[in-house]
Amino acid sequence: MTDAIPIEDERWMRHALALATRAEREDDEIPVGAVLVSDTGEVLGEGWNRNITEHDPTAHAEIIAMRQAGMRLGNHRLIGSTLYVTLEPCAMCAMAMVHARVARVVYGASDPKTGAAGSVFDLLADPRHNHRVEVTGGVLGEEAGSRLTAYFRAKRRKRGPAN
């Protein structure tokens, strides 16, 4: 029997999934969305992958959400916040969360190739850091993973077998 998903986690992950849809539909980007929420339930920042569109290797959904939050708060520290993201964070995003002092990350699909929240690396819980981020994975993970699989499958079909 699986544990029930807390209602707030499901609510915010659905918001992140809606942002992932925008990534694909508006920018033809990999469908990853992120929303950063304060400890009082206020949206501090949100984003979706835009690294191809913006020609910026750092424009991952999580980074965009944290940048917005930092600007909104006038602070690079995002203490007490929770970041909801549809795909397990990579090493870059994980370390940005550590530096920003994000309290918690909730992700959907695991990333068996570059995941840094326990799948490949476990940067968020590394005791050598002066801050650790609490991790909850797999929230609506099947839905998030299915969207990513469908996106890449469609991309391969467009390219054709010879490319």
C-alpha positions in Angstrom: 0.0 0.0 0.0 1.4 3.4 -0.9 1.3 6.4 1.3 -1.2 9.1 0.4 0.1 12.2 -1.2 -0.5 15.3 1.0 -3.1 17.4 -0.6 -0.8 20.5 -0.8 1.9 18.5 -2.5 -0.5 17.2 -5.1 -2.0 20.7 -5.6 1.4 22.3 -6.2 2.6 19.4 -8.4 -0.4 19.9 -10.6 0.5 23.5 -10.9 4.1 22.5 -11.9 2.7 20.0 -14.4 0.6 22.9 -16.0 3.8 24.9 -16.3 5.5 21.9 -17.9 2.7 21.8 -20.5 3.5 25.5 -21.3 7.1 24.6 -21.8 6.1 22.1 -24.5 3.3 24.0 -26.1 4.7 27.6 -26.0 8.4 27.0 -26.4 8.8 23.4 -27.7 11.0 22.8 -24.7 11.4 19.6 -22.6 8.2 19.7 -20.4 9.6 20.4 -17.0 7.8 22.9 -14.7 8.6 24.3 -11.3 6.8 26.4 -8.7 8.4 27.8 -5.5 6.0 28.2 -2.6 6.6 30.0 0.7 6.0 28.4 4.0 2.7 30.3 4.1 1.5 28.8 0.8 2.3 31.9 -1.4 3.8 31.5 -4.9 7.2 33.1 -4.9 8.3 32.1 -8.4 7.5 29.7 -11.2 9.0 28.7 -14.4 9.5 26.0 -17.0 12.5 24.9 -19.1 13.7 27.7 -21.4 17.3 26.8 -21.9 16.8 26.2 -25.7 14.6 29.3 -26.2 16.9 31.6 -24.2 20.1 30.0 -25.4 21.0 29.7 -21.7 22.2 26.4 -20.3 21.1 27.5 -16.8 17.5 28.3 -17.7 16.0 25.2 -16.1 12.5 25.4 -14.6 13.9 25.4 -11.0 16.4 28.1 -11.7 13.8 30.4 -13.3 11.5 29.9 -10.3 14.2 30.6 -7.8 15.4 33.7 -9.7 11.8 35.1 -9.7 11.5 34.3 -6.0 14.8 36.0 -5.2 13.8 39.1 -7.1 10.4 39.2 -5.5 11.8 38.8 -2.0 14.9 41.0 -2.6 17.0 38.2 -1.2 19.1 35.3 -2.5 18.0 33.2 0.5 14.7 31.4 0.0 14.4 30.1 3.6 11.4 28.0 4.4 10.3 27.6 0.8 9.3 24.4 -1.0 10.2 23.9 -4.6 7.8 21.6 -6.6 9.3 20.4 -9.9 8.0 17.7 -12.3 11.5 16.1 -12.8 14.1 15.2 -10.3 16.6 18.1 -10.1 20.0 17.9 -11.8 23.3 18.7 -10.0 23.2 22.4 -11.0 19.6 22.9 -9.7 20.2 20.9 -6.6 23.3 23.0 -5.6 21.4 26.2 -6.3 18.7 25.0 -3.9 21.4 24.3 -1.3 22.9 27.8 -1.7 19.4 29.4 -1.6 18.5 27.5 1.6 15.3 26.0 0.1 13.8 23.9 2.8 12.2 21.2 0.7 12.0 19.9 -2.8 9.1 17.8 -4.1 9.6 16.2 -7.5 7.6 14.1 -9.8 9.6 11.8 -12.1 13.0 10.4 -11.1 15.8 11.1 -13.5 18.0 7.9 -13.8 20.6 9.7 -15.9 21.3 13.0 -14.1 19.1 13.1 -11.0 20.8 14.7 -8.0 18.1 14.1 -5.4 19.0 10.5 -4.9 18.8 8.7 -8.2 22.4 9.2 -9.5 23.7 11.7 -6.9 22.4 12.7 -3.5 23.6 16.3 -3.3 20.6 17.6 -1.4 21.2 15.4 1.6 25.0 15.4 1.5 26.2 16.0 5.1 29.3 18.0 3.9 27.0 20.9 3.0 26.0 23.4 5.6 22.4 23.1 4.5 20.4 20.1 3.5 17.1 20.1 1.6 14.4 17.7 2.5 13.4 15.6 -0.5 10.0 14.0 -1.4 10.1 12.2 -4.7 7.5 10.5 -6.9 4.6 12.9 -6.4 2.5 12.4 -9.5 5.7 10.8 -10.9 3.9 8.5 -13.3 2.1 11.4 -14.9 5.2 13.6 -15.1 7.3 10.7 -16.5 4.6 9.8 -19.1 4.7 13.4 -20.4 8.4 13.4 -20.7 8.4 10.0 -22.5 5.7 11.2 -24.9 7.7 14.4 -25.6 10.9 12.5 -26.5 9.0 9.9 -28.5 7.4 12.6 -30.6 10.8 14.3 -31.1 12.3 11.1 -32.4 9.3 10.5 -34.8 9.8 14.1 -36.2 13.5 13.4 -36.7 13.0 10.1 -38.4 15.0 6.9 -38.1 18.0 8.2 -40.2 18.8 11.1 -37.9 
